[in-house]
Every structure is written in structure tokens, then in C-alpha cells.
């Protein structure tokens, strides 16, 4: 297949000029030739999207094994998928399940563990919310008495949502509807008559009536269609809503203005409902203030004139609320503990007591209170989960749970003796165990649900973990970067194995082992190597690992990924023209930056909903929250951080080689707005189109319609994108199909 592509002639506006100041006070003028692509609903942008999709669809349709891969992927995808169950105050059990190819997961109710899950009842089926399956459940929470469920719904992958309420016994919706919410915690008061939720100033300016029953969550419409919002959403607000009252009566209890400008409130209620606990951060940074609002004997006057107690009023450390006992609040914190420890703070005296001390080797990743006086504690050891049981009062370790290596998630409740443990890994789909501590603190984990995966013999595959030396910014102090490799057991190190590396590297998010049907099918049909590189910027080794890959040190993330690719080549796993890299969102920035830094090192790059214009990312929706991660280009010192890594502004001028590029985005992505991908695609094609045609490597962008940043994407859209992605990778690497 010829890779010569006639790219469209995209208008360049040379009159759009921006000025920036570097740390030497020099003025730098930048032409933003494709500024007009920032308007996603203009006629000209719509035409651009259409032209780009014609090019990408034409290219992908000609890949000879694309249809075969899609059909086999769809077949393997058709297996049940379960979330970790939870027991609610009404004594019943709830979980999400997808029978296989349903567009959205369904929320089920099970009366008793003595019954089979086949006897469960549907509580919420989001597949009935829209004809095309693009309306999804975003979050949900039961009231303290277990009688009412509040749940938020998003449309076309938007971050905006609408909150609804359901009476559990009758399955009927209440009249209350709260439109235009965003990043809402949905926390109930103990009387089960009110909730706290979040939105942004001006979000409801267009609301004409209360209790609008529409599922539309976008603010604007054009010709009857919802349109994407790209304007910056300033000033987060937290409200209190009393059930049965109109939305217009809701009371604002926190507004991020003045000294809280660009801050973010995440709220929790204490276990006994005495307090509302606010975790106050600067954007997406983890370090936080902790504010407390008394709620006992709640009356509306308390929230009309909130008197916040500033328990922690500096942002030096991370404080994650765990549980409460009277006046004691328990936090997982980095205060005097780089790898986290567990402490209690007395609200009245502010006395701090250490409950579980820091482990110098492993990360204290999560703490769940169970059975009144115990903690289930999850550690992360070299990116693998370990689970323990601790005594709450003494902080003594009581047992280690015997579990295979993998990624663990836990459900537990302080009033319940039962705990559910969900496990998955690269070669193991979901396994859910249950343990009842009422039987014994040493009670075994018994199988609740196991997903059987057929069609590929997983026994023929193996996972190995390697550690790669990366010098980064400080060659005198190299670090060991973990990397997982999944491949056939009989793999030969011939130096020519097709290799695909997935990466994220940001926002203190750890890339732990996960089960990917697409990756396994790719290994099966193309005899490839699937790798996950745990580069700096994530949380694989706690906040220290994160801080070593953000702000002025962000480039360490890219050095680490390059080092992982070089290691695979030096160890004869592969060679540069057989290496593909992929990442989404911040990971899209990671791989795009590496393509510019080392175009000789990669044959193919997949950029999914990437942050690609670091000069203007903070001007759209909630992008300004990320300034703590990347730097603010309007500040001279921080402009230096983004100047050398912004993918849009660092495309090589006349490279001898450059990897094939596939960008993916959603036309309704209101988190990383699609302008990032649109402008980057236009610039790549303008600057490197002729070069890439000579190299026989495409520069294409695949734009999903009625899709957002990824959450809530219908199953069939996910399967189509996975099939397109792995077909593109395989063709770019010259991989051979094996039946």
C-alpha cells in the first residue's frame, strides 16, 4: 500500500501573533497560524474535521488485516466484565457489569450473597439513556439510610453532568434534577435529605426552569445539536441541595475566588456525618489544605453562613482523608513521610498521632476502614499491589492477604465485616474475592467472581519486569525505571520483534498492571511485545517520583521513555524501526515530545487526546489546573519549562526521519480540547508532509464524533478505535499477521 497522501491545504493565518517573555526578560513572538481551529463548531473547522477523517479512514481501510483484527477483537470483547461489589446501608449489594458488547455498563442490585449474580436485578441501565449509547453514568452515591441513590450522567463524554435522584424501593426518579455540574463529589448529609455537589460560576446562566428532565449536559446548542465548550471554566463552587427544593434555592458553601483563585475543592463527609471535609488543592497538584465544616444537627443556617475550620491551611503535604472516629480524623499523608504514613488529627486540639509509620521501601497507597476497628491497607511495591490487615487503634499489622501479583482494588465499610477484593494483571482478567472478617481475622479469601477469557491461550504468554537506567537531567544520579514486558514465552531476541510501549508519566498517576484484550490480541496475531514504561511523573514511587517528572523536571519523563526504548534495542528485543509508542492525554504529550526529541528512535507514535499546545493549554476549560504540572507559559521562568517540550512548537524543521503518526481525539472532548490535535495535525502535515511521503509514513488524525476525553465511550466505539490503532501500529512496523 502506498503511503503517499495528498494532505489538504489548510489556511494559515500569519497575522495571529503572541508574545512571551523568557527568564532573561527577552520577548519571544510566536505565530499561531491555526488559531481558528480553536473554534470547534465553526464551518471551517467542521470542514477540516471532515477532510482529516476522509484521509484517515481511507488509509486505515486499506490496511489488509484491519477487518480481521476488528472482528476477532469484537469476538474476544464479548465476555462479562465486573466491577468490585459494594454493600450499601439497605443491606443489598451493588456492582457494574457488562455482558460483553453493551455500550455502557449496567448497575445491578443483588439481594444476598447466597444468590447467584444471575439473579441480580437492574437498578440503572444507561443503555436506555440514549439511542447511540453515548450518555453514561459518571458517578453515584447512596444516602446514609440507603433509600435514595443520587447519580450523575454525562453526554458525549463531556465533563459536564446532570444529577438525578432515585427512590430505591420504587425505582422511581425524584423530581429533583441538578443540571450543569462538574467534578461533583456527591456527598450526602446524615439525615439523607441533602447533598453537596460542585459546579462552576455561571454554569447555570442559561437555565430557564428548575427540574429540567433532559439528559443534555452541555451548555450550548447549535441547530439542535450540542456543541463543545472550550472556554475556560473559572471559579469552582460547592453547593448544598436540600431534596424537594428547587435548584435556585441551593446554597453556595465555597467559592474559589480571591486567595482561592484556581483552587479546587473535593469534599467528603466524615463517617459519622459530623463534618464536611474539604481537600483544597491548587489545580491538580496533590499537596492540599484541609478545611472542616461541622454538620452535626444540620440546619440550613450552617451552610448559609459556613464557618470553615482550617485544620491544615498550608499546601506543603498531601492529606488524603480515610475515616473518622468522633473528633479524630485519619489521613494518609506525606507529612514527614515521603512514602506516606497514616496519622490521626484531633479536630479540637489539632494533636497529631502516627498510626502506621512510613515504609521506606514501599508506597502506602490506600487505606480502607472495615469492621469498625480495622484497616485494609494497600501498598505499592515496584508497581505491584500488596494487601494487609491492620488494627486501627494500635497500628499493628495483623495479616498479609495471600494474593497473586497484580493490581488490587478493595471495597470495605466500617460497619461491615465483609470485604471485596478485585484483582487483575496483564495476563489475568478480573478475579473478585470476598473475605468475611466476622468468621475470623484470618478468614480466607474465597472466590466471588472470575472472568473466563477464551480465544487466546494465556499460558503461552509471560510477563516480565525489568529496570532501566535513565540519566535524565542529572547523569550523576541515574534512576531505575520499571518497565513491564508482555510477550510469547518462546520469544527470540533477534532484534526485530515489533514492540509497542504504552506510557503516561504525569499527575501522580501510577501505571499498574492491567488486562488489555487489544494488547493480547496484538501479541497473538503479530507476535509482538507489549510494554508499559513506568516513567517519572507518575506515582509508581510516590510523590518523589512525581516531582522528579513535573515542572522544571518534566523533561525527565521523556528521557525515561527514550531510555526504555534504547534498552529494548540494546538487549536485542527489537530495533528502532520496529518500535511504537503510545499515550493518552498527558501520555499523548509524553509520546509527542519524544517523537520530536528522538525521531530516529521510533517508527510509529500513537497520540491519544494529547496535550500538544503547551503555550495555550491553560486558556481552555480546566486546563489552567495543570499549570502546577507543566508550568504557566505566561510566567517567564515557567515559560522556559514549556518552551523546549511543547509538541506543537518543537517539530523538527528538516528531519532525516520521523515516525508515522496517528492522532486520535473526540469532537466533544471538553477536557483536552480537540484544538490540540487539530492544530498539531495541521502543523505536522504542513511542515513534514513532503518528507513523510518520501519516507512512506503517514501523518493522520482520527476524530470520533460525539465522543469526549474517553470516559463513557460506547463499547463499539472503543473496539473500533482499538482495532484501528493496532492495525496502524502493525502496518507501520511492518509486522506480519499470524492466524
ZAMARGU-4260 file (C-alpha; in steps of 0.2 Angstrom, whole numbers, plus 5000, padded with zeros to 4 digits):
<rodrens>
0) 5000/5000/5000 | 5007/5017/4995 | 5009/5029/5010 | 5009/5044/4999 | 4995/5056/5005
5) 4988/5072/4997 | 4986/5082/5013 | 4973/5096/5012 | 4978/5114/5010 | 4974/5121/5027
10) 4973/5140/5029 | 4987/5148/5039 | 4984/5165/5047 | 5001/5173/5049 | 4993/5189/5057
15) 4990/5180/5073 | 5005/5184/5084 | 5008/5180/5103 | 5022/5187/5114 | 5030/5178/5128
20) 5044/5183/5140 | 5058/5171/5145 | 5068/5171/5161 | 5081/5183/5153 | 5067/5196/5150
25) 5068/5193/5131 | 5052/5195/5121 | 5048/5180/5110 | 5035/5182/5096 | 5026/5166/5091
30) 5014/5165/5076 | 4999/5154/5080 | 4994/5151/5062 | 4979/5139/5066 | 4971/5149/5080
35) 4955/5147/5070 | 4954/5129/5074 | 4951/5133/5092 | 4933/5136/5087 | 4927/5118/5086
40) 4910/5122/5079 | 4914/5134/5065 | 4911/5129/5047 | 4929/5130/5043 | 4934/5118/5057
45) 4920/5107/5053 | 4927/5106/5035 | 4944/5102/5042 | 4937/5088/5053 | 4928/5081/5038
50) 4944/5082/5027 | 4955/5074/5040 | 4943/5059/5043 | 4942/5056/5025 | 4961/5054/5024
55) 4962/5043/5040 | 4948/5032/5035 | 4955/5030/5018 | 4972/5025/5025 | 4965/5013/5038
60) 4953/5005/5027 | 4967/4999/5015 | 4977/4990/5029 | 4974/4972/5024 | 4971/4964/5041
65) 4961/4979/5049 | 4944/4970/5046 | 4951/4953/5053 | 4958/4961/5068 | 4942/4971/5072
70) 4931/4955/5070 | 4942/4945/5081 | 4943/4959/5094 | 4924/4961/5094 | 4923/4942/5097
75) 4935/4942/5112 | 4927/4958/5119 | 4911/4948/5121 | 4914/4942/5139 | 4907/4948/5155
80) 4916/4962/5164 | 4913/4966/5183 | 4917/4980/5195 | 4921/4977/5213 | 4904/4975/5223
85) 4899/4986/5237 | 4886/4983/5251 | 4875/4998/5255 | 4865/5003/5271 | 4850/4994/5264
90) 4859/4978/5266 | 4860/4974/5247 | 4875/4973/5235 | 4878/4983/5220 | 4890/4982/5206
95) 4893/4987/5187 | 4893/4973/5174 | 4894/4972/5155 | 4888/4956/5147 | 4901/4959/5134
100) 4896/4971/5120 | 4884/4983/5128 | 4888/5001/5125 | 4888/5005/5144 | 4890/4995/5160
105) 4874/4992/5169 | 4872/4995/5188 | 4865/4979/5196 | 4857/4975/5213 | 4859/4958/5222
110) 4849/4954/5237 | 4860/4942/5245 | 4877/4934/5243 | 4868/4917/5244 | 4861/4921/5227
115) 4870/4920/5210 | 4873/4936/5201 | 4862/4928/5188 | 4848/4933/5200 | 4853/4951/5202
120) 4841/4965/5196 | 4845/4980/5186 | 4845/4996/5195 | 4851/5008/5182 | 4854/5004/5163
125) 4862/5019/5155 | 4860/5010/5138 | 4842/5016/5139 | 4848/5034/5141 | 4852/5037/5123
130) 4849/5029/5106 | 4868/5029/5101 | 4875/5024/5118 | 4884/5040/5121 | 4876/5045/5138
135) 4885/5037/5153 | 4884/5036/5172 | 4898/5047/5178 | 4897/5044/5197 | 4884/5039/5210
140) 4882/5038/5229 | 4869/5031/5241 | 4861/5041/5255 | 4866/5037/5273 | 4849/5027/5275
145) 4852/5018/5259 | 4834/5023/5252 | 4840/5035/5239 | 4853/5035/5226 | 4860/5051/5218
150) 4869/5048/5201 | 4876/5060/5188 | 4875/5057/5169 | 4886/5064/5156 | 4883/5066/5137
155) 4895/5063/5123 | 4910/5061/5135 | 4908/5078/5142 | 4914/5083/5160 | 4898/5092/5162
160) 4885/5081/5170 | 4867/5081/5177 | 4862/5074/5194 | 4847/5064/5196 | 4839/5055/5212
165) 4830/5038/5213 | 4820/5030/5226 | 4827/5013/5228 | 4812/5004/5233 | 4800/5010/5219
170) 4814/5013/5206 | 4806/5030/5203 | 4815/5046/5199 | 4813/5060/5211 | 4808/5077/5204
175) 4825/5084/5209 | 4836/5087/5194 | 4853/5097/5196 | 4860/5102/5179 | 4877/5108/5174
180) 4888/5101/5187 | 4906/5096/5185 | 4918/5086/5195 | 4905/5083/5209 | 4909/5073/5224
185) 4890/5069/5228 | 4891/5068/5247 | 4875/5066/5257 | 4871/5073/5274 | 4867/5060/5288
190) 4848/5064/5288 | 4848/5058/5269 | 4839/5074/5264 | 4853/5084/5256 | 4869/5083/5246
195) 4884/5093/5242 | 4890/5095/5224 | 4901/5105/5213 | 4900/5116/5198 | 4907/5132/5191
200) 4902/5150/5192 | 4890/5155/5178 | 4886/5137/5174 | 4868/5139/5175 | 4866/5156/5167
205) 4856/5148/5153 | 4844/5138/5164 | 4826/5144/5162 | 4817/5132/5174 | 4821/5120/5188
210) 4819/5102/5187 | 4823/5100/5168 | 4822/5082/5165 | 4833/5082/5149 | 4849/5072/5149
215) 4858/5086/5140 | 4873/5092/5150 | 4881/5104/5138 | 4878/5122/5140 | 4876/5127/5121
220) 4866/5121/5107 | 4868/5124/5088 | 4855/5118/5076 | 4848/5106/5089 | 4865/5099/5092
225) 4875/5100/5107 | 4891/5110/5105 | 4908/5108/5114 | 4913/5121/5126 | 4931/5126/5125
230) 4930/5142/5136 | 4939/5142/5152 | 4928/5137/5167 | 4934/5149/5181 | 4929/5149/5199
235) 4923/5132/5206 | 4909/5132/5218 | 4902/5120/5230 | 4883/5119/5234 | 4871/5111/5246
240) 4855/5105/5239 | 4840/5100/5250 | 4829/5086/5242 | 4812/5093/5237 | 4818/5111/5235
245) 4821/5120/5218 | 4839/5121/5211 | 4838/5140/5213 | 4837/5138/5232 | 4854/5129/5233
250) 4866/5137/5244 | 4884/5140/5239 | 4896/5135/5254 | 4913/5138/5245 | 4918/5148/5230
255) 4936/5148/5223 | 4940/5167/5222 | 4952/5179/5229 | 4966/5169/5238 | 4957/5153/5232
260) 4959/5158/5214 | 4962/5142/5203 | 4959/5131/5218 | 4949/5115/5218 | 4938/5108/5232
265) 4935/5090/5234 | 4923/5086/5248 | 4919/5071/5259 | 4908/5068/5274 | 4915/5060/5289
270) 4909/5043/5293 | 4898/5048/5307 | 4892/5063/5297 | 4898/5076/5309 | 4909/5085/5297
275) 4911/5090/5279 | 4929/5088/5275 | 4936/5098/5260 | 4953/5094/5252 | 4958/5110/5245
280) 4971/5109/5231 | 4979/5121/5218 | 4973/5113/5202 | 4979/5095/5200 | 4993/5096/5212
285) 4992/5083/5226 | 4998/5094/5241 | 4982/5101/5250 | 4974/5112/5263 | 4961/5103/5274
290) 4946/5113/5279 | 4932/5106/5291 | 4913/5111/5292 | 4903/5105/5307 | 4887/5097/5301
295) 4880/5088/5316 | 4862/5094/5320 | 4862/5101/5302 | 4852/5116/5299 | 4851/5126/5284
300) 4859/5141/5293 | 4875/5131/5295 | 4878/5131/5276 | 4870/5148/5273 | 4884/5155/5284
305) 4898/5142/5283 | 4911/5143/5297 | 4925/5133/5290 | 4938/5127/5302 | 4955/5127/5293
310) 4963/5112/5301 | 4978/5112/5288 | 4980/5129/5280 | 4996/5127/5270 | 5000/5116/5255
315) 5016/5108/5260 | 5010/5090/5260 | 4997/5078/5253 | 4982/5074/5265 | 4970/5060/5259
320) 4955/5058/5271 | 4952/5040/5276 | 4940/5039/5290 | 4934/5047/5307 | 4931/5042/5325
325) 4922/5056/5335 | 4934/5071/5335 | 4948/5061/5326 | 4951/5062/5308 | 4963/5049/5299
330) 4973/5054/5285 | 4986/5046/5273 | 4999/5059/5272 | 5017/5064/5265 | 5020/5075/5280
335) 5037/5069/5287 | 5034/5053/5276 | 5039/5053/5258 | 5031/5036/5255 | 5016/5041/5265
340) 5011/5036/5283 | 4994/5036/5292 | 4990/5048/5305 | 4975/5054/5316 | 4972/5073/5319
345) 4961/5078/5334 | 4950/5092/5327 | 4948/5101/5343 | 4966/5100/5349 | 4975/5098/5332
350) 4985/5084/5341 | 4993/5073/5328 | 4996/5054/5331 | 5005/5042/5320 | 4995/5026/5317
355) 5005/5017/5303 | 5023/5023/5301 | 5031/5026/5284 | 5038/5011/5274 | 5055/5016/5267
360) 5053/5004/5253 | 5035/5003/5248 | 5021/5016/5245 | 5007/5017/5257 | 4994/5018/5243
365) 4977/5016/5250 | 4968/5013/5267 | 4950/5007/5269 | 4942/5005/5286 | 4932/4989/5289
370) 4923/4980/5303 | 4923/4995/5315 | 4941/4994/5321 | 4952/4988/5307 | 4961/4994/5291
375) 4964/4986/5275 | 4980/4993/5269 | 4986/4993/5251 | 5005/4995/5247 | 5013/4998/5230
380) 5030/4988/5229 | 5039/4991/5212 | 5022/4994/5204 | 5014/4979/5211 | 5000/4978/5224
385) 5002/4970/5242 | 4987/4970/5254 | 4987/4969/5273 | 4975/4970/5288 | 4980/4982/5302
390) 4972/4985/5319 | 4965/5003/5319 | 4970/5008/5337 | 4987/5001/5338 | 4993/5002/5320
395) 4999/4984/5322 | 5000/4973/5306 | 4988/4958/5309 | 4990/4948/5292 | 4995/4949/5274
400) 4982/4943/5261 | 4988/4929/5250 | 4986/4936/5233 | 4994/4934/5216 | 5004/4948/5208
405) 4993/4961/5200 | 4983/4977/5203 | 4971/4976/5218 | 4956/4987/5222 | 4946/4985/5238
410) 4928/4988/5244 | 4925/4989/5263 | 4915/4998/5275 | 4917/5002/5294 | 4900/4994/5298
415) 4903/4979/5288 | 4913/4963/5291 | 4914/4958/5273 | 4927/4965/5261 | 4928/4963/5242
420) 4945/4962/5233 | 4946/4964/5214 | 4962/4958/5206 | 4968/4960/5188 | 4985/4959/5179
425) 4992/4959/5161 | 4988/4940/5159 | 4973/4938/5171 | 4956/4946/5168 | 4945/4951/5183
430) 4945/4940/5198 | 4934/4946/5213 | 4937/4938/5231 | 4926/4940/5246 | 4933/4939/5264
435) 4921/4939/5280 | 4931/4945/5295 | 4917/4940/5306 | 4922/4922/5304 | 4940/4926/5308
440) 4953/4939/5306 | 4962/4925/5296 | 4947/4921/5286 | 4952/4915/5269 | 4948/4924/5253
445) 4935/4915/5243 | 4931/4917/5225 | 4916/4928/5221 | 4918/4930/5203 | 4931/4925/5190
450) 4930/4931/5172 | 4935/4917/5160 | 4945/4923/5145 | 4945/4911/5129 | 4951/4913/5112
455) 4969/4915/5116 | 4980/4903/5127 | 4987/4915/5140 | 4998/4901/5146 | 5008/4904/5130
460) 5012/4921/5136 | 5023/4928/5150 | 5025/4945/5159 | 5042/4951/5165 | 5048/4966/5174
465) 5064/4975/5170 | 5073/4990/5177 | 5081/5003/5165 | 5094/5015/5169 | 5089/5033/5165
470) 5101/5048/5167 | 5088/5061/5164 | 5093/5079/5169 | 5106/5073/5181 | 5118/5060/5174
475) 5127/5059/5190 | 5112/5052/5199 | 5103/5040/5187 | 5087/5031/5192 | 5080/5014/5189
480) 5064/5015/5178 | 5052/5000/5180 | 5045/4993/5164 | 5034/4978/5161 | 5035/4967/5146
485) 5022/4955/5140 | 5026/4943/5126 | 5026/4925/5120 | 5036/4913/5131 | 5046/4907/5115
490) 5051/4925/5110 | 5068/4925/5102 | 5079/4940/5105 | 5083/4943/5086 | 5082/4962/5087
495) 5067/4963/5076 | 5052/4960/5086 | 5038/4973/5084 | 5037/4982/5100 | 5023/4993/5107
500) 5027/5004/5123 | 5012/5012/5132 | 5016/5026/5144 | 5008/5040/5154 | 5021/5049/5166
505) 5011/5063/5175 | 4999/5069/5188 | 5005/5057/5201 | 4996/5043/5192 | 5004/5025/5193
510) 5003/5014/5178 | 4999/4997/5186 | 4997/4981/5178 | 4980/4980/5168 | 4971/4967/5157
515) 4970/4973/5139 | 4961/4962/5126 | 4968/4973/5112 | 4986/4971/5118 | 4984/4952/5120
520) 4976/4950/5103 | 4990/4961/5095 | 5004/4949/5103 | 4994/4934/5097 | 4992/4940/5079
525) 5008/4949/5076 | 5020/4940/5089 | 5024/4957/5096 | 5030/4964/5113 | 5018/4975/5123
530) 5027/4986/5136 | 5022/4998/5149 | 5035/5010/5154 | 5033/5017/5172 | 5042/5034/5169
535) 5044/5048/5181 | 5030/5060/5183 | 5018/5046/5189 | 5016/5039/5207 | 5025/5022/5205
540) 5037/5028/5219 | 5026/5041/5227 | 5026/5059/5226 | 5045/5060/5225 | 5044/5050/5208
545) 5030/5063/5203 | 5040/5078/5207 | 5055/5072/5198 | 5045/5072/5182 | 5035/5088/5183
550) 5038/5107/5182 | 5056/5111/5178 | 5060/5092/5178 | 5046/5087/5166 | 5059/5083/5153
555) 5064/5068/5164 | 5048/5059/5159 | 5054/5060/5141 | 5072/5055/5145 | 5065/5040/5154
560) 5054/5034/5139 | 5069/5036/5127 | 5080/5026/5139 | 5067/5012/5139 | 5066/5011/5120
565) 5085/5011/5119 | 5086/4997/5132 | 5075/4986/5122 | 5086/4989/5107 | 5102/4986/5116
570) 5095/4970/5124 | 5091/4963/5106 | 5072/4963/5109 | 5069/4975/5094 | 5076/4989/5083
575) 5071/5007/5081 | 5061/5004/5065 | 5051/4991/5075 | 5046/5002/5090 | 5030/5010/5093
580) 5025/5022/5107 | 5008/5027/5113 | 5000/5038/5127 | 4984/5047/5131 | 4980/5064/5137
585) 4996/5068/5147 | 5003/5052/5139 | 4999/5060/5122 | 5011/5074/5127 | 5024/5062/5133
590) 5025/5052/5116 | 5023/5068/5105 | 5038/5076/5114 | 5048/5060/5112 | 5045/5060/5094
595) 5052/5077/5092 | 5067/5074/5104 | 5072/5057/5096 | 5063/5055/5079 | 5076/5042/5075
600) 5071/5031/5089 | 5053/5027/5085 | 5044/5021/5069 | 5027/5025/5075 | 5018/5036/5088
605) 5000/5035/5094 | 4994/5051/5101 | 4978/5049/5110 | 4968/5065/5115 | 4985/5073/5118
610) 4990/5090/5127 | 5000/5097/5112 | 5000/5116/5113 | 5008/5120/5129 | 5008/5138/5125
615) 4989/5139/5126 | 4983/5124/5135 | 4978/5134/5151 | 4966/5145/5141 | 4953/5131/5139
620) 4940/5123/5151 | 4950/5117/5166 | 4967/5117/5158 | 4974/5130/5170 | 4973/5117/5184
625) 4988/5109/5175 | 5000/5124/5177 | 5007/5115/5193 | 5012/5100/5182 | 5018/5109/5166
630) 5021/5127/5171 | 5012/5143/5166 | 5019/5150/5150 | 5013/5167/5155 | 5027/5167/5169
635) 5044/5170/5162 | 5053/5156/5172 | 5039/5144/5169 | 5039/5148/5150 | 5056/5141/5150
640) 5049/5124/5155 | 5036/5123/5141 | 5047/5131/5128 | 5058/5116/5125 | 5044/5102/5126
645) 5028/5109/5118 | 5025/5097/5104 | 5017/5110/5093 | 5032/5121/5094 | 5046/5109/5093
650) 5043/5099/5077 | 5060/5097/5069 | 5062/5108/5054 | 5071/5096/5042 | 5072/5079/5050
655) 5080/5065/5040 | 5067/5053/5048 | 5052/5055/5058 | 5039/5042/5065 | 5022/5038/5057
660) 5009/5047/5067 | 4991/5043/5072 | 4982/5055/5082 | 4965/5051/5090 | 4953/5064/5098
665) 4935/5066/5101 | 4925/5081/5094 | 4917/5084/5111 | 4932/5082/5122 | 4930/5097/5134
670) 4945/5092/5145 | 4959/5092/5132 | 4950/5101/5119 | 4952/5094/5101 | 4961/5110/5095
675) 4977/5102/5102 | 4976/5088/5090 | 4969/5099/5076 | 4982/5112/5076 | 4996/5099/5079
680) 4990/5089/5064 | 4989/5104/5053 | 5006/5109/5058 | 5014/5092/5055 | 5006/5090/5038
685) 5012/5107/5033 | 5029/5106/5039 | 5033/5087/5036 | 5020/5081/5024 | 5033/5080/5009
690) 5046/5072/5020 | 5034/5059/5027 | 5028/5055/5009 | 5046/5052/5004 | 5048/5041/5020
695) 5032/5032/5016 | 5025/5036/5033 | 5008/5044/5036 | 5003/5059/5047 | 4984/5056/5051
700) 4971/5061/5064 | 4956/5050/5068 | 4942/5061/5075 | 4927/5052/5084 | 4910/5060/5083
705) 4900/5063/5099 | 4915/5057/5110 | 4925/5066/5123 | 4941/5063/5133 | 4937/5044/5134
710) 4926/5041/5149 | 4909/5034/5145 | 4914/5030/5127 | 4902/5016/5120 | 4910/4999/5119
715) 4908/4998/5100 | 4917/5015/5098 | 4931/5008/5109 | 4933/4992/5099 | 4934/5002/5083
720) 4947/5013/5090 | 4957/4999/5097 | 4956/4989/5080 | 4962/5005/5070 | 4976/5009/5082
725) 4984/4991/5082 | 4981/4989/5064 | 4990/5006/5061 | 5004/5001/5073 | 5007/4984/5064
730) 5007/4991/5047 | 5019/5005/5052 | 5031/4992/5060 | 5030/4980/5045 | 5023/4967/5057
735) 5017/4950/5049 | 5000/4943/5053 | 4998/4926/5060 | 4982/4917/5061
</rodrens>
